[in-house]
Amino acid sequence: MVSYVFLSTGIHLLLAGFFFGLGYGILQPLFQSFVTGTTPAPKRGVANATYMLSYDIGIGIGSLLMGCLQETIGLSLGFALTAIAYVIGVIVYIVYVDGYYNKMKTKFCNMMADGTDIMV
């Protein structure tokens, strides 16, 4: 996303879009598997639906707000702000989500080792 700030040619735009799409194609299924992997089996459908609904709402609202914002501040600054939002998201993940995920993974492994029914 940072590379969009320094766009100078059409080829650069295509390369930046390629790498953005590559990252998006890797991260979106990863996040979806994270959501369903930390949810008990009977509730995975609800978790997946909630994730996809939140994702769609975020795309819709984010596109609208960023379109209005970039109209006033320009594309370069708008893409820079988006890159900052990504960095903030990574920090939130490291501080809050990673610990939760590791706790759930440990809990799941302990349940499997004990032979506890994980369907509850």
C-alpha positions as CSV (number, residue, x, y, z in Angstrom):
1,M,0.0,0.0,0.0
2,V,2.9,2.3,0.7
3,S,4.1,2.0,-2.9
4,Y,0.9,3.7,-4.1
5,V,2.2,6.9,-2.5
6,F,5.1,7.0,-5.0
7,L,3.2,6.1,-8.2
8,S,4.8,7.7,-11.3
9,T,3.9,5.4,-14.2
10,G,1.2,3.0,-15.3
11,I,3.5,0.0,-15.0
12,H,4.2,1.0,-11.4
13,L,0.5,1.0,-10.7
14,L,0.1,-2.5,-12.3
15,L,3.0,-3.9,-10.2
16,A,1.6,-2.3,-7.0
17,G,-1.8,-3.8,-7.8
18,F,-0.3,-7.2,-8.4
19,F,1.5,-7.3,-5.1
20,F,-1.6,-5.9,-3.3
21,G,-3.7,-8.6,-4.8
22,L,-1.1,-11.3,-3.9
23,G,-1.1,-10.2,-0.3
24,Y,-4.9,-10.0,-0.2
25,G,-5.2,-13.4,-1.7
26,I,-3.0,-14.9,1.0
27,L,-4.4,-13.0,4.0
28,Q,-8.1,-13.2,3.4
29,P,-8.3,-17.0,3.5
30,L,-5.8,-17.0,6.4
31,F,-8.0,-14.8,8.5
32,Q,-11.1,-16.8,7.6
33,S,-9.3,-20.0,8.7
34,F,-8.2,-18.3,11.9
35,V,-11.9,-17.4,12.7
36,T,-13.2,-20.9,12.0
37,G,-10.2,-22.7,13.6
38,T,-10.7,-21.0,17.0
39,T,-14.4,-21.8,17.1
40,P,-16.1,-25.0,18.4
41,A,-17.3,-27.2,15.5
42,P,-21.1,-26.6,16.0
43,K,-20.6,-22.8,15.9
44,R,-18.3,-22.6,12.9
45,G,-21.1,-21.7,10.5
46,V,-22.2,-18.8,12.7
47,A,-18.5,-17.6,13.1
48,N,-17.9,-17.8,9.3
49,A,-21.1,-15.9,8.6
50,T,-20.3,-13.3,11.1
51,Y,-16.8,-12.9,9.7
52,M,-18.0,-12.6,6.1
53,L,-20.8,-10.1,7.1
54,S,-18.3,-8.0,9.0
55,Y,-15.9,-8.2,6.1
56,D,-18.5,-7.1,3.5
57,I,-19.7,-4.2,5.7
58,G,-16.1,-3.1,6.2
59,I,-15.4,-3.2,2.5
60,G,-18.6,-1.2,1.7
61,I,-18.2,1.4,4.4
62,G,-14.4,1.7,3.9
63,S,-14.7,2.2,0.2
64,L,-17.3,4.9,0.6
65,L,-15.4,6.7,3.4
66,M,-12.0,6.5,1.6
67,G,-13.5,7.6,-1.6
68,C,-14.9,10.8,0.0
69,L,-11.7,11.3,2.0
70,Q,-9.4,10.9,-1.0
71,E,-11.5,13.3,-3.0
72,T,-10.5,16.1,-0.5
73,I,-7.0,15.1,0.4
74,G,-5.7,13.4,-2.8
75,L,-4.7,9.9,-3.7
76,S,-1.2,10.0,-2.4
77,L,-2.1,11.1,1.1
78,G,-5.1,8.8,1.1
79,F,-3.0,5.8,0.3
80,A,-0.5,6.8,2.9
81,L,-3.3,7.0,5.5
82,T,-4.4,3.5,4.4
83,A,-0.9,2.2,4.9
84,I,-0.9,3.7,8.4
85,A,-4.2,1.9,9.1
86,Y,-2.5,-1.4,8.0
87,V,0.3,-0.8,10.5
88,I,-2.2,-0.1,13.3
89,G,-4.0,-3.3,12.4
90,V,-0.7,-5.3,12.6
91,I,0.0,-3.8,16.1
92,V,-3.5,-4.6,17.3
93,Y,-3.1,-8.2,16.0
94,I,0.3,-8.6,17.8
95,V,-0.9,-7.1,21.1
96,Y,-4.3,-8.7,21.4
97,V,-5.2,-11.3,18.8
98,D,-2.0,-13.4,18.7
99,G,-2.2,-14.1,22.5
100,Y,-5.8,-15.2,22.2
101,Y,-5.1,-17.4,19.2
102,N,-2.2,-19.1,21.1
103,K,-4.4,-19.6,24.2
104,M,-7.1,-21.2,22.1
105,K,-4.6,-23.4,20.2
106,T,-3.2,-24.6,23.5
107,K,-6.6,-25.3,24.9
108,F,-7.6,-27.3,21.8
109,C,-4.4,-29.3,21.9
110,N,-4.9,-30.1,25.6
111,M,-8.5,-31.2,24.9
112,M,-7.3,-33.5,22.2
113,A,-4.6,-35.0,24.4
114,D,-7.1,-35.5,27.2
115,G,-9.7,-37.0,24.9
116,T,-12.2,-34.4,25.8
117,D,-15.2,-34.0,23.5
118,I,-14.4,-30.8,21.5
119,M,-17.9,-30.6,19.9
120,V,-19.3,-28.7,22.8
